Amino acid sequence: MKILNQYDYKPKWTTVFFSGGFSGLCATVFIYLAVADNRGLIIGLIHLSPIGAKIFYWIFASLSLAFVLAASFIAYVRLSVVQRIAVTTDGVYFPASQWTGGEIHVPFDSITDIKYFEVQKQLFLYVYSDGLRHTVVKNMLPGKGDFEEIASIIEQRLQSN
């Protein structure tokens, strides 16, 4: 079993920094509003008293901080866990999960179907084998043509079986 191609499979730094930075900015604004605002809040037809507004702001500050923690954890995983998709002569290695460095080898003979999905301009490749679904997300691959290359190799092998 010889590895023909392998691709790093991890979130891009821009995604991690943007989501963490935006959430940090939101948390800062909500904390400021929770501490400094004494006027109350009107959201459409909902009128909140000053105490209700403070509770509202603290809830959203907490949620924003949770997103900052999530982005920090994703950055830690990105630095500490090596993930890849590797195409070999007899199959494909997929990451076992998003949070570990383990891999699952899927022989080409066991692949039953592949499907493409797009959700808000995010492209997914679902590879079905032995009742399992393995997902490849285009934005997690380093090169622009890597997703298409992986899909093409799997499609060719699926058609030849």
N, C-alpha and C positions, 0 to 999 in steps of 0.2 A: 504494500500500500504506500504509494508515493504521493506526497503533497504536490499538487500542480499549482495551486494559487492559494494564498491566504490573505485575509483582509482584517485589519483591526476593526473592532465592533464596539464603539463607545460613543456616548453623547459628545457633541462638539462643545468646545470651551465657550463659544459665543452664546450658546443656549444656556449653559450653566450660569455664566456671569450675568446675562441679561435677566434671566428669571430671578436670580438671587438679588441682583441690584435693584430691579424694579420692586420686588417685594420688600426690600429694605427701605426703599424710598417711601412706599406706601405705609409701612410700619411707622416710620418717622413722622409722617404727616398725621396719621391717626393718633399717635401718642401725643403729639403737640395739641391736636384738637381736643383730646380727652382731658388734658391738663388745663388748657387755656380757655376753652370755649364755655361760656356760661349762659348762652342765649337759647339753647334748645335746638331742635332740628325739625325741618319739614321735608318729608319725602313724599311727593305727590299728595295723596289724601291723608297721609299719616303724619300726625303732629306728635313730636316727642318733647317731653319736658327737659329742662337742663340735666336732670339726673338720668332720664331715659337716653338722652343724647350721649352722655358720658359712658353709659353702659354700651351703647351702640358702637362708639368709637373704640372702646377697650376690646370689644369682641373682634372688630375688624383689625385692630392692632395685633391681637393674639393670632388671628388667622394669617396675617402677613408675616409675622415672626415664624410661624410654623412653616411657611413656604421658604423662608430664608434658611431654616434648619434643613429642610428637604434638599435645597440646592447645595448646601454645605455637605450633606451626606452623599449626594450624587458626585460632587467633586472629589470627596474622599475615595469613593468606590472607583471613580475613573483613574485616580492616581495609584491605587493599591491593587486593583484586580485587573488581570490581563484577560481580555476577551477577544475572540476572533471567530471568523467563519473561514473554514479551510475546505477547499475542494480537493479531494484525492482521486485516485484512479478508480476507486470503487464506491465512493460516497461523499457525503458532506458532513463536516463537523459543525454543529450549532452550539452556541452557549446554552448551558443547562438552565440558567436563570439570569436575571439582570444583575444579581448581587453577588454571584460567585464566579470563580474562574473555571468551574467544571464544564466539561463538554459532553455532548451527546453525538455519537456517530450514527448517521442515518445512511445505510447502504442505498445506492440508486435503485436496486431491485425492490426495495420496500416502499418507495415513493409511489403513492397512488394518484395524487392530483396536486396541482398548484393553482393558486388563484391570486389575482391582484386586487387590492382595495386602495381607494384614495379617500382620505378623510381630511378635509380642510388643507388641501395641497400637500398632505403627508402621504407618501406612497408606501404600501405594505405588500410584501410577498408572503403568502401563506403556503407552506409546504406540508402536505398531509402524508403521513406514513404510519402504518400499523395503529391506526386509531388516534394518533397524536397530531397536533398542529404545531409546527415550528414557524416562528415569525421572523422575517427580515425587514427591518425598517431602513428605508433609503437614507435618511438623514443621520443614521448611526455609522455609516460607512465613510471612509476618508475621501475616496475619489468620486468624481462625478459619474464615471461610467461603471463603477464597481457593481452597483445594484443590477444594472442591465446585463453585465457579464455573468454574474451569479445566476440570474434568472434564465439566461440563454443556455448556459451549461446544463442546468437542471432540466429545462424544457427538451433539449436535444436528447439527453439520456432517457427521459420519460417517454419520448416518442420512439426511441429505438428498442424499448423493452416491450 
